[in-house]
Amino acid sequence: MKYRTLGNTGLMVSELCMGTMTFGGDGIFKFIGALGQQDANALVDKALDAGINFFDTADSYAMHQSEQMLGKALGDRRKEVIVATKARFRMNDNVNAVGLTRHHLFNQVEKSLQALNTDYIDLFQIHSVDPITPLEETLRALNDLVQQGKVRYIGYSNLTAWQAMKALSISRQHGWNEFKSAQVYYSIAGRELERSTVPFALDQSIAILPWSPLAGGFLSGKFTRENQSAEGSRRTDFDFPPIDKEKAFDIVEVMRDIADNKNVSVPQIALAWLLHKPGVTSVIIGAKKMSQLEDNLKSVDVSLNAEEMTRLDEVSQLGLEYPGWFGLSPSDRMPGERGWSQQE
């Protein structure tokens, strides 16, 4: 296992992060995993043995069950690892049990601490935007949680680049703790964040933590044009996140060709591609079966050369949108002028 710094901090996290959405739950979570404690223990043990020191969960994952199971699985090894959790979504019928208010965030941090059986959260992330609560209220609450020692670093999930930049600006204006990471959907079949989030993250030294790197299982290699309903795959019952499936089939075909030449699996190519992309710090993997985790763990040893990356980039590339295509216009700078290059 290799390790990378979390944004502009000195905190080292493993290139793979163990996601625990498969731990516990019913309702929608039964399609994602609904694993029991024994299976969760085994997966966590395997991840630790492989060198993973980064684990991600959320209060809404099976209504704190995922946090509880992760806490039990880690046991007295908790302080050896980095634990990330999130808050934002509705947790019960109480009118205020939702959002990014000071009230809800303070309540949920206390409940997450109890569920995880810990006295601090390494990385606390807002799970999405809250269109009602002023951003200043949210950021002040997050800063206070850090000041209290209950949270060590803060991050965000599922914000646009402009929303995240606005948050950084507010935090800097007040001297508050800033976001260090962005947990965002990113896969070779879903590259939309490359339009703005990736350039923003690179510019501001924000760690990119991709979730659903296998596009909800579509990039597992089970799905083909001839077999579009792979038995046992979560996408069969829970078709998320949305992707262009025809394009994704083309991507899988190229990945399978490269995988066969390297004697590795299609998922390993999908994960390795992400690990080769600029700004990516740690890829969040999840598993229902030990075999899935064991396969994913091997992705850190897959090296893709320039030709292979070009093939993968070309088959999955985004179509040009404005103002991107305007930026391809010939430069009005003169050769030799400061900042001029042939690439302009």
PAZA-321811 format. One record per residue (C-alpha): residue number from 1; residue in one letter; chain; x, y, z. Coordinates in pm, 1 decimal, always signed. Layout:
// residues N
+-----+------+------+----------+----------+----------+
! pos ! code ! unit !       px !       py !       pz !
+-----+------+------+----------+----------+----------+
! NUM !    A !    A !        X !        Y !        Z !
...
+-----+------+------+----------+----------+----------+
This chain:
// residues 344
+-----+------+------+----------+----------+----------+
! pos ! code ! unit !       px !       py !       pz !
+-----+------+------+----------+----------+----------+
!   1 !    M !    A !     +0.0 !     +0.0 !     +0.0 !
!   2 !    K !    A !   +114.0 !   +352.0 !    -78.7 !
!   3 !    Y !    A !    +15.7 !   +669.2 !   +107.4 !
!   4 !    R !    A !    -54.7 !  +1026.0 !     +3.3 !
!   5 !    T !    A !   -106.4 !  +1349.0 !   +195.4 !
!   6 !    L !    A !   -460.9 !  +1468.3 !   +253.0 !
!   7 !    G !    A !   -466.8 !  +1795.0 !    +61.0 !
!   8 !    N !    A !   -236.7 !  +2059.1 !   +209.1 !
!   9 !    T !    A !   -211.0 !  +1878.3 !   +542.2 !
!  10 !    G !    A !    +65.8 !  +1645.5 !   +653.7 !
!  11 !    L !    A !   -182.8 !  +1367.8 !   +725.3 !
!  12 !    M !    A !   -100.6 !  +1048.0 !   +535.8 !
!  13 !    V !    A !   -384.1 !   +832.5 !   +407.0 !
!  14 !    S !    A !   -373.7 !   +510.8 !   +206.4 !
!  15 !    E !    A !   -435.6 !   +525.3 !   -169.1 !
!  16 !    L !    A !   -743.2 !   +311.6 !   -109.6 !
!  17 !    C !    A !  -1005.9 !   +406.9 !   +147.2 !
!  18 !    M !    A !  -1240.5 !   +140.8 !   +283.1 !
!  19 !    G !    A !  -1597.9 !   +258.2 !   +237.3 !
!  20 !    T !    A !  -1853.3 !   +104.4 !   +472.8 !
!  21 !    M !    A !  -2188.1 !   +174.0 !   +307.8 !
!  22 !    T !    A !  -2231.8 !   -203.8 !   +280.1 !
!  23 !    F !    A !  -2236.0 !   -239.5 !   +658.2 !
!  24 !    G !    A !  -2581.8 !   -296.4 !   +808.5 !
!  25 !    G !    A !  -2919.4 !   -161.5 !   +711.7 !
!  26 !    D !    A !  -3244.5 !   -238.6 !   +541.4 !
!  27 !    G !    A !  -3460.8 !    -49.3 !   +294.8 !
!  28 !    I !    A !  -3240.9 !    +91.0 !    +19.1 !
!  29 !    F !    A !  -2929.9 !    -32.6 !   +198.8 !
!  30 !    K !    A !  -3028.3 !   -396.4 !   +152.0 !
!  31 !    F !    A !  -2941.8 !   -348.3 !   -215.5 !
!  32 !    I !    A !  -2603.1 !   -203.9 !   -125.5 !
!  33 !    G !    A !  -2488.3 !   -459.0 !   +127.2 !
!  34 !    A !    A !  -2671.7 !   -509.5 !   +457.2 !
!  35 !    L !    A !  -2370.3 !   -696.4 !   +592.9 !
!  36 !    G !    A !  -2367.1 !   -825.6 !   +949.1 !
!  37 !    Q !    A !  -2100.2 !   -757.6 !  +1210.3 !
!  38 !    Q !    A !  -1906.2 !  -1077.7 !  +1142.5 !
!  39 !    D !    A !  -1864.7 !   -994.8 !   +773.8 !
!  40 !    A !    A !  -1778.6 !   -634.1 !   +856.8 !
!  41 !    N !    A !  -1509.9 !   -751.4 !  +1098.8 !
!  42 !    A !    A !  -1354.1 !   -974.3 !   +836.0 !
!  43 !    L !    A !  -1348.0 !   -699.1 !   +571.2 !
!  44 !    V !    A !  -1196.8 !   -444.5 !   +810.3 !
!  45 !    D !    A !   -932.9 !   -695.4 !   +923.4 !
!  46 !    K !    A !   -840.4 !   -766.7 !   +562.3 !
!  47 !    A !    A !   -821.1 !   -396.0 !   +478.8 !
!  48 !    L !    A !   -595.0 !   -328.7 !   +777.7 !
!  49 !    D !    A !   -370.9 !   -621.6 !   +689.8 !
!  50 !    A !    A !   -336.2 !   -478.2 !   +338.2 !
!  51 !    G !    A !   -219.2 !   -143.7 !   +476.3 !
!  52 !    I !    A !   -541.3 !    +57.3 !   +447.0 !
!  53 !    N !    A !   -548.1 !   +319.9 !   +720.7 !
!  54 !    F !    A !   -844.9 !   +522.9 !   +594.2 !
!  55 !    F !    A !  -1211.8 !   +433.3 !   +653.0 !
!  56 !    D !    A !  -1521.0 !   +624.0 !   +540.7 !
!  57 !    T !    A !  -1876.0 !   +609.8 !   +671.8 !
!  58 !    A !    A !  -2172.5 !   +844.3 !   +733.9 !
!  59 !    D !    A !  -2447.9 !   +896.6 !   +987.0 !
!  60 !    S !    A !  -2710.3 !   +821.2 !   +721.1 !
!  61 !    Y !    A !  -2557.9 !   +487.0 !   +621.2 !
!  62 !    A !    A !  -2820.5 !   +258.3 !   +772.7 !
!  63 !    M !    A !  -2897.5 !   +527.0 !  +1033.3 !
!  64 !    H !    A !  -2567.7 !   +509.1 !  +1225.2 !
!  65 !    Q !    A !  -2547.0 !   +127.2 !  +1194.0 !
!  66 !    S !    A !  -2250.5 !   +151.8 !   +959.4 !
!  67 !    E !    A !  -2068.2 !   +374.5 !  +1208.9 !
!  68 !    Q !    A !  -2147.9 !   +137.3 !  +1494.6 !
!  69 !    M !    A !  -2024.6 !   -165.2 !  +1303.6 !
!  70 !    L !    A !  -1707.8 !    +10.4 !  +1190.4 !
!  71 !    G !    A !  -1637.2 !   +115.0 !  +1548.3 !
!  72 !    K !    A !  -1677.5 !   -240.6 !  +1672.9 !
!  73 !    A !    A !  -1467.1 !   -381.8 !  +1388.9 !
!  74 !    L !    A !  -1180.5 !   -141.8 !  +1460.8 !
!  75 !    G !    A !  -1194.4 !   -191.8 !  +1836.7 !
!  76 !    D !    A !   -873.3 !    -89.3 !  +2008.7 !
!  77 !    R !    A !   -708.5 !    -24.7 !  +1669.6 !
!  78 !    R !    A !   -919.3 !   +286.8 !  +1618.2 !
!  79 !    K !    A !   -639.0 !   +534.8 !  +1697.0 !
!  80 !    E !    A !   -413.7 !   +368.8 !  +1440.7 !
!  81 !    V !    A !   -639.2 !   +474.6 !  +1152.1 !
!  82 !    I !    A !   -810.5 !   +776.0 !   +996.4 !
!  83 !    V !    A !  -1190.2 !   +767.2 !  +1025.7 !
!  84 !    A !    A !  -1410.9 !   +988.7 !   +810.7 !
!  85 !    T !    A !  -1783.8 !  +1036.8 !   +849.1 !
!  86 !    K !    A !  -2048.8 !  +1271.5 !   +712.6 !
!  87 !    A !    A !  -2372.1 !  +1451.2 !   +804.8 !
!  88 !    R !    A !  -2648.0 !  +1633.8 !   +619.3 !
!  89 !    F !    A !  -2941.1 !  +1402.5 !   +544.8 !
!  90 !    R !    A !  -3260.6 !  +1350.5 !   +743.4 !
!  91 !    M !    A !  -3214.9 !  +1117.7 !  +1037.8 !
!  92 !    N !    A !  -3565.7 !  +1106.5 !  +1188.5 !
!  93 !    D !    A !  -3906.5 !  +1274.8 !  +1172.7 !
!  94 !    N !    A !  -3806.7 !  +1572.3 !  +1386.5 !
!  95 !    V !    A !  -3835.7 !  +1887.4 !  +1176.5 !
!  96 !    N !    A !  -3477.9 !  +1990.9 !  +1260.7 !
!  97 !    A !    A !  -3312.6 !  +1649.7 !  +1218.6 !
!  98 !    V !    A !  -3172.4 !  +1741.7 !   +877.6 !
!  99 !    G !    A !  -2944.7 !  +1987.6 !   +703.1 !
! 100 !    L !    A !  -2627.9 !  +2176.3 !   +784.5 !
! 101 !    T !    A !  -2750.6 !  +2390.1 !  +1071.3 !
! 102 !    R !    A !  -2541.5 !  +2433.8 !  +1383.3 !
! 103 !    H !    A !  -2817.5 !  +2245.0 !  +1566.9 !
! 104 !    H !    A !  -2809.4 !  +1939.3 !  +1340.4 !
! 105 !    L !    A !  -2432.2 !  +1922.8 !  +1295.8 !
! 106 !    F !    A !  -2364.4 !  +1941.6 !  +1669.1 !
! 107 !    N !    A !  -2627.5 !  +1674.5 !  +1736.5 !
! 108 !    Q !    A !  -2497.6 !  +1442.1 !  +1467.2 !
! 109 !    V !    A !  -2133.6 !  +1472.2 !  +1569.3 !
! 110 !    E !    A !  -2229.3 !  +1362.3 !  +1920.7 !
! 111 !    K !    A !  -2426.7 !  +1066.9 !  +1782.9 !
! 112 !    S !    A !  -2146.9 !   +970.7 !  +1545.0 !
! 113 !    L !    A !  -1891.1 !   +981.1 !  +1825.1 !
! 114 !    Q !    A !  -2111.3 !   +752.3 !  +2030.3 !
! 115 !    A !    A !  -2176.1 !   +516.8 !  +1739.3 !
! 116 !    L !    A !  -1808.3 !   +494.1 !  +1646.8 !
! 117 !    N !    A !  -1711.5 !   +457.1 !  +2013.1 !
! 118 !    T !    A !  -1449.4 !   +727.9 !  +1982.8 !
! 119 !    D !    A !  -1383.9 !  +1072.5 !  +2123.7 !
! 120 !    Y !    A !  -1282.3 !  +1238.5 !  +1796.7 !
! 121 !    I !    A !  -1352.3 !  +1223.6 !  +1423.6 !
! 122 !    D !    A !  -1047.9 !  +1255.4 !  +1199.2 !
! 123 !    L !    A !  -1233.2 !  +1391.1 !   +894.7 !
! 124 !    F !    A !  -1586.2 !  +1529.7 !   +925.7 !
! 125 !    Q !    A !  -1756.1 !  +1606.3 !   +594.3 !
! 126 !    I !    A !  -2077.0 !  +1780.6 !   +496.1 !
! 127 !    H !    A !  -2261.1 !  +1528.2 !   +279.7 !
! 128 !    S !    A !  -2425.1 !  +1771.7 !    +37.8 !
! 129 !    V !    A !  -2548.7 !  +2128.6 !     +8.6 !
! 130 !    D !    A !  -2819.4 !  +2278.4 !   +229.5 !
! 131 !    P !    A !  -3011.4 !  +2543.4 !    +31.8 !
! 132 !    I !    A !  -3173.6 !  +2685.7 !   +346.6 !
! 133 !    T !    A !  -2893.3 !  +2721.4 !   +600.8 !
! 134 !    P !    A !  -2650.5 !  +3012.3 !   +546.8 !
! 135 !    L !    A !  -2306.6 !  +2882.9 !   +454.8 !
! 136 !    E !    A !  -2153.3 !  +3103.8 !   +725.1 !
! 137 !    E !    A !  -2353.8 !  +2919.2 !   +991.7 !
! 138 !    T !    A !  -2236.3 !  +2582.4 !   +867.2 !
! 139 !    L !    A !  -1871.1 !  +2682.5 !   +843.1 !
! 140 !    R !    A !  -1873.0 !  +2848.0 !  +1187.0 !
! 141 !    A !    A !  -2021.3 !  +2530.5 !  +1335.2 !
! 142 !    L !    A !  -1755.2 !  +2316.1 !  +1167.0 !
! 143 !    N !    A !  -1480.5 !  +2544.4 !  +1292.9 !
! 144 !    D !    A !  -1618.6 !  +2527.9 !  +1647.0 !
! 145 !    L !    A !  -1625.3 !  +2147.6 !  +1632.4 !
! 146 !    V !    A !  -1256.1 !  +2152.0 !  +1541.3 !
! 147 !    Q !    A !  -1183.4 !  +2398.8 !  +1820.9 !
! 148 !    Q !    A !  -1361.6 !  +2168.9 !  +2065.4 !
! 149 !    G !    A !  -1139.6 !  +1878.0 !  +1962.4 !
! 150 !    K !    A !  -1429.5 !  +1663.4 !  +1845.6 !
! 151 !    V !    A !  -1323.2 !  +1696.6 !  +1481.0 !
! 152 !    R !    A !   -966.0 !  +1722.3 !  +1348.0 !
! 153 !    Y !    A !  -1016.1 !  +1805.5 !   +979.4 !
! 154 !    I !    A !  -1317.2 !  +1903.8 !   +770.7 !
! 155 !    G !    A !  -1415.6 !  +1824.5 !   +414.4 !
! 156 !    Y !    A !  -1711.9 !  +1830.7 !   +182.2 !
! 157 !    S !    A !  -1900.0 !  +1593.3 !    -43.7 !
! 158 !    N !    A !  -2109.0 !  +1658.7 !   -354.3 !
! 159 !    L !    A !  -2063.6 !  +2036.2 !   -381.2 !
! 160 !    T !    A !  -1996.6 !  +2223.2 !   -702.8 !
! 161 !    A !    A !  -1659.4 !  +2389.2 !   -747.2 !
! 162 !    W !    A !  -1804.4 !  +2739.0 !   -705.5 !
! 163 !    Q !    A !  -1980.9 !  +2640.2 !   -383.0 !
! 164 !    A !    A !  -1659.3 !  +2492.4 !   -243.5 !
! 165 !    M !    A !  -1457.4 !  +2800.0 !   -344.9 !
! 166 !    K !    A !  -1716.0 !  +3024.7 !   -178.9 !
! 167 !    A !    A !  -1679.8 !  +2818.7 !   +138.2 !
! 168 !    L !    A !  -1300.0 !  +2851.6 !   +130.8 !
! 169 !    S !    A !  -1329.4 !  +3227.1 !    +84.3 !
! 170 !    I !    A !  -1563.5 !  +3262.8 !   +383.6 !
! 171 !    S !    A !  -1340.6 !  +3047.3 !   +603.7 !
! 172 !    R !    A !  -1032.0 !  +3247.9 !   +507.3 !
! 173 !    Q !    A !  -1210.1 !  +3575.5 !   +570.4 !
! 174 !    H !    A !  -1286.1 !  +3469.7 !   +927.9 !
! 175 !    G !    A !   -971.0 !  +3268.3 !   +996.7 !
! 176 !    W !    A !  -1170.9 !  +2947.3 !  +1034.2 !
! 177 !    N !    A !  -1060.6 !  +2593.2 !   +954.9 !
! 178 !    E !    A !  -1090.5 !  +2516.7 !   +584.0 !
! 179 !    F !    A !  -1205.9 !  +2219.3 !   +380.3 !
! 180 !    K !    A !   -917.6 !  +1980.4 !   +315.6 !
! 181 !    S !    A !  -1092.2 !  +1723.8 !    +96.8 !
! 182 !    A !    A !  -1364.9 !  +1671.1 !   -161.1 !
! 183 !    Q !    A !  -1549.0 !  +1339.0 !   -161.0 !
! 184 !    V !    A !  -1703.1 !  +1333.4 !   -507.3 !
! 185 !    Y !    A !  -1836.7 !  +1090.7 !   -764.3 !
! 186 !    Y !    A !  -1557.8 !  +1014.1 !  -1008.1 !
! 187 !    S !    A !  -1508.4 !   +714.4 !  -1233.8 !
! 188 !    I !    A !  -1385.0 !   +646.0 !  -1583.7 !
! 189 !    A !    A !  -1754.4 !   +630.3 !  -1679.0 !
! 190 !    G !    A !  -1832.7 !   +956.0 !  -1497.5 !
! 191 !    R !    A !  -1574.2 !  +1227.0 !  -1558.4 !
! 192 !    E !    A !  -1798.3 !  +1535.2 !  -1534.4 !
! 193 !    L !    A !  -1611.2 !  +1679.0 !  -1236.2 !
! 194 !    E !    A !  -1305.4 !  +1723.7 !  -1457.8 !
! 195 !    R !    A !  -1473.5 !  +2031.9 !  -1602.4 !
! 196 !    S !    A !  -1442.6 !  +2238.9 !  -1284.4 !
! 197 !    T !    A !  -1393.7 !  +2040.8 !   -962.0 !
! 198 !    V !    A !  -1060.7 !  +1885.3 !  -1057.4 !
! 199 !    P !    A !   -903.7 !  +2216.8 !  -1170.1 !
! 200 !    F !    A !  -1037.6 !  +2380.9 !   -852.9 !
! 201 !    A !    A !   -901.1 !  +2104.0 !   -629.5 !
! 202 !    L !    A !   -559.0 !  +2115.2 !   -794.2 !
! 203 !    D !    A !   -544.4 !  +2493.3 !   -763.7 !
! 204 !    Q !    A !   -651.0 !  +2495.5 !   -397.4 !
! 205 !    S !    A !   -467.7 !  +2176.7 !   -287.4 !
! 206 !    I !    A !   -790.6 !  +1995.8 !   -200.8 !
! 207 !    A !    A !   -768.3 !  +1615.9 !   -177.2 !
! 208 !    I !    A !  -1001.2 !  +1437.5 !   -420.4 !
! 209 !    L !    A !  -1165.0 !  +1128.4 !   -269.0 !
! 210 !    P !    A !  -1366.0 !   +952.9 !   -542.4 !
! 211 !    W !    A !  -1676.0 !   +760.9 !   -437.1 !
! 212 !    S !    A !  -1832.8 !   +486.7 !   -649.6 !
! 213 !    P !    A !  -1517.9 !   +441.6 !   -860.8 !
! 214 !    L !    A !  -1678.6 !   +139.2 !  -1028.2 !
! 215 !    A !    A !  -1993.1 !   +337.3 !  -1116.2 !
! 216 !    G !    A !  -2217.6 !   +141.2 !   -883.8 !
! 217 !    G !    A !  -2077.4 !   -189.3 !  -1006.3 !
! 218 !    F !    A !  -2120.5 !   -118.7 !  -1377.0 !
! 219 !    L !    A !  -1742.2 !   -130.5 !  -1422.6 !
! 220 !    S !    A !  -1713.5 !   -466.4 !  -1248.8 !
! 221 !    G !    A !  -1684.6 !   -639.1 !  -1586.1 !
! 222 !    K !    A !  -2009.1 !   -830.0 !  -1529.8 !
! 223 !    F !    A !  -2212.4 !   -600.6 !  -1753.5 !
! 224 !    T !    A !  -2190.0 !   -629.5 !  -2130.8 !
! 225 !    R !    A !  -2420.2 !   -537.5 !  -2416.2 !
! 226 !    E !    A !  -2521.7 !   -903.6 !  -2424.0 !
! 227 !    N !    A !  -2569.9 !   -925.9 !  -2045.2 !
! 228 !    Q !    A !  -2714.0 !   -602.5 !  -1908.0 !
! 229 !    S !    A !  -2860.1 !   -743.0 !  -1586.2 !
! 230 !    A !    A !  -2577.9 !   -919.1 !  -1404.3 !
! 231 !    E !    A !  -2718.6 !  -1133.3 !  -1125.0 !
! 232 !    G !    A !  -2602.0 !  -1037.1 !   -779.4 !
! 233 !    S !    A !  -2486.1 !   -689.2 !   -880.9 !
! 234 !    R !    A !  -2624.9 !   -397.2 !   -684.5 !
! 235 !    R !    A !  -2689.1 !   -206.8 !  -1009.4 !
! 236 !    T !    A !  -2948.6 !   -464.4 !  -1105.4 !
! 237 !    D !    A !  -3171.8 !   -348.3 !   -817.0 !
! 238 !    F !    A !  -3028.3 !     -0.7 !   -753.2 !
! 239 !    D !    A !  -2935.8 !   +164.9 !  -1084.3 !
! 240 !    F !    A !  -2713.2 !   +441.6 !   -950.6 !
! 241 !    P !    A !  -2517.1 !   +659.0 !  -1021.5 !
! 242 !    P !    A !  -2655.4 !   +753.7 !  -1364.7 !
! 243 !    I !    A !  -2419.4 !   +692.4 !  -1655.0 !
! 244 !    D !    A !  -2425.3 !   +680.6 !  -2033.7 !
! 245 !    K !    A !  -2441.4 !   +302.7 !  -2060.0 !
! 246 !    E !    A !  -2367.3 !   +277.2 !  -2430.7 !
! 247 !    K !    A !  -2050.7 !   +479.1 !  -2381.2 !
! 248 !    A !    A !  -1970.7 !   +279.2 !  -2067.7 !
! 249 !    F !    A !  -1988.5 !    -46.4 !  -2265.8 !
! 250 !    D !    A !  -1723.5 !    +94.7 !  -2502.1 !
! 251 !    I !    A !  -1510.0 !   +188.0 !  -2202.0 !
! 252 !    V !    A !  -1542.0 !   -159.2 !  -2051.6 !
! 253 !    E !    A !  -1433.0 !   -317.6 !  -2379.2 !
! 254 !    V !    A !  -1110.0 !   -116.7 !  -2380.5 !
! 255 !    M !    A !  -1051.8 !   -185.2 !  -2011.2 !
! 256 !    R !    A !  -1106.1 !   -557.8 !  -2064.2 !
! 257 !    D !    A !   -850.2 !   -563.5 !  -2346.9 !
! 258 !    I !    A !   -590.8 !   -388.9 !  -2129.3 !
! 259 !    A !    A !   -682.2 !   -606.3 !  -1829.9 !
! 260 !    D !    A !   -639.2 !   -926.6 !  -2030.6 !
! 261 !    N !    A !   -297.3 !   -813.3 !  -2153.4 !
! 262 !    K !    A !   -189.0 !   -747.3 !  -1794.8 !
! 263 !    N !    A !   -359.8 !  -1055.3 !  -1649.3 !
! 264 !    V !    A !   -561.4 !   -840.0 !  -1407.0 !
! 265 !    S !    A !   -931.7 !   -770.5 !  -1364.1 !
! 266 !    V !    A !  -1145.9 !   -498.5 !  -1521.0 !
! 267 !    P !    A !  -1218.4 !   -336.4 !  -1180.1 !
! 268 !    Q !    A !   -844.8 !   -316.5 !  -1112.3 !
! 269 !    I !    A !   -800.9 !   -116.8 !  -1434.1 !
! 270 !    A !    A !  -1086.3 !   +117.7 !  -1339.6 !
! 271 !    L !    A !   -933.1 !   +183.9 !   -997.0 !
! 272 !    A !    A !   -578.3 !   +212.5 !  -1131.5 !
! 273 !    W !    A !   -694.8 !   +468.4 !  -1389.8 !
! 274 !    L !    A !   -825.1 !   +688.3 !  -1108.4 !
! 275 !    L !    A !   -503.7 !   +649.3 !   -909.3 !
! 276 !    H !    A !   -314.5 !   +777.9 !  -1213.8 !
! 277 !    K !    A !   -531.4 !  +1092.8 !  -1243.3 !
! 278 !    P !    A !   -409.0 !  +1430.1 !  -1110.6 !
! 279 !    G !    A !   -544.1 !  +1535.2 !   -773.0 !
! 280 !    V !    A !   -677.8 !  +1196.6 !   -666.4 !
! 281 !    T !    A !   -562.3 !  +1117.2 !   -314.0 !
! 282 !    S !    A !   -754.3 !   +808.7 !   -202.3 !
! 283 !    V !    A !  -1014.6 !   +604.1 !   -390.3 !
! 284 !    I !    A !  -1307.8 !   +483.8 !   -180.5 !
! 285 !    I !    A !  -1378.7 !   +116.5 !   -237.4 !
! 286 !    G !    A !  -1664.6 !    -88.1 !    -95.7 !
! 287 !    A !    A !  -1730.3 !   -459.0 !    -87.8 !
! 288 !    K !    A !  -2002.0 !   -709.4 !     -4.7 !
! 289 !    K !    A !  -1771.9 !  -1007.8 !    -46.4 !
! 290 !    M !    A !  -1416.6 !  -1078.2 !    +58.6 !
! 291 !    S !    A !  -1330.7 !  -1170.9 !   -300.6 !
! 292 !    Q !    A !  -1432.6 !   -821.4 !   -415.9 !
! 293 !    L !    A !  -1211.0 !   -654.0 !   -158.1 !
! 294 !    E !    A !   -917.3 !   -881.7 !   -236.9 !
! 295 !    D !    A !   -949.0 !   -798.9 !   -606.1 !
! 296 !    N !    A !   -975.7 !   -423.2 !   -546.2 !
! 297 !    L !    A !   -670.1 !   -423.6 !   -320.6 !
! 298 !    K !    A !   -453.6 !   -540.5 !   -610.1 !
! 299 !    S !    A !   -527.8 !   -220.9 !   -806.0 !
! 300 !    V !    A !   -251.5 !    -29.0 !   -626.6 !
! 301 !    D !    A !     +3.5 !   -251.6 !   -799.4 !
! 302 !    V !    A !   -134.7 !   -195.5 !  -1151.5 !
! 303 !    S !    A !    +77.7 !    +42.4 !  -1356.4 !
! 304 !    L !    A !    -67.2 !   +197.4 !  -1670.2 !
! 305 !    N !    A !   +173.7 !   +329.5 !  -1930.7 !
! 306 !    A !    A !   +118.0 !   +641.3 !  -2140.5 !
! 307 !    E !    A !    -31.8 !   +448.7 !  -2433.0 !
! 308 !    E !    A !   -278.5 !   +265.9 !  -2208.4 !
! 309 !    M !    A !   -381.8 !   +586.7 !  -2032.9 !
! 310 !    T !    A !   -433.5 !   +751.8 !  -2371.2 !
! 311 !    R !    A !   -660.5 !   +468.0 !  -2485.2 !
! 312 !    L !    A !   -862.7 !   +487.2 !  -2165.3 !
! 313 !    D !    A !   -881.1 !   +866.7 !  -2172.4 !
! 314 !    E !    A !   -989.9 !   +877.3 !  -2534.6 !
! 315 !    V !    A !  -1270.3 !   +623.0 !  -2503.8 !
! 316 !    S !    A !  -1405.9 !   +795.0 !  -2192.6 !
! 317 !    Q !    A !  -1338.8 !  +1158.8 !  -2275.5 !
! 318 !    L !    A !  -1601.9 !  +1425.1 !  -2216.3 !
! 319 !    G !    A !  -1758.7 !  +1614.3 !  -2501.1 !
! 320 !    L !    A !  -1656.5 !  +1978.6 !  -2522.6 !
! 321 !    E !    A !  -1892.7 !  +2229.2 !  -2361.7 !
! 322 !    Y !    A !  -1879.2 !  +2606.0 !  -2351.4 !
! 323 !    P !    A !  -1660.3 !  +2777.8 !  -2243.4 !
! 324 !    G !    A !  -1424.8 !  +2484.7 !  -2288.5 !
! 325 !    W !    A !  -1439.1 !  +2486.0 !  -2665.5 !
! 326 !    F !    A !  -1382.9 !  +2863.5 !  -2673.8 !
! 327 !    G !    A !  -1056.3 !  +2811.4 !  -2491.0 !
! 328 !    L !    A !   -928.7 !  +2621.8 !  -2794.2 !
! 329 !    S !    A !   -932.7 !  +2939.1 !  -3006.9 !
! 330 !    P !    A !   -593.0 !  +3054.0 !  -3136.1 !
! 331 !    S !    A !   -400.1 !  +3264.7 !  -2886.3 !
! 332 !    D !    A !   -361.4 !  +3637.5 !  -2946.9 !
! 333 !    R !    A !    -28.3 !  +3635.1 !  -2763.7 !
! 334 !    M !    A !   +290.8 !  +3684.0 !  -2959.8 !
! 335 !    P !    A !   +570.4 !  +3425.4 !  -2950.9 !
! 336 !    G !    A !   +814.9 !  +3521.4 !  -2680.0 !
! 337 !    E !    A !   +554.9 !  +3713.6 !  -2481.7 !
! 338 !    R !    A !   +549.1 !  +3618.7 !  -2112.6 !
! 339 !    G !    A !   +324.5 !  +3317.6 !  -2053.6 !
! 340 !    W !    A !   +311.2 !  +3220.2 !  -2421.4 !
! 341 !    S !    A !   +360.8 !  +2858.6 !  -2521.1 !
! 342 !    Q !    A !   +295.9 !  +2643.1 !  -2824.1 !
! 343 !    Q !    A !    +17.9 !  +2469.4 !  -2632.7 !
! 344 !    E !    A !   -178.3 !  +2797.8 !  -2608.1 !
+-----+------+------+----------+----------+----------+
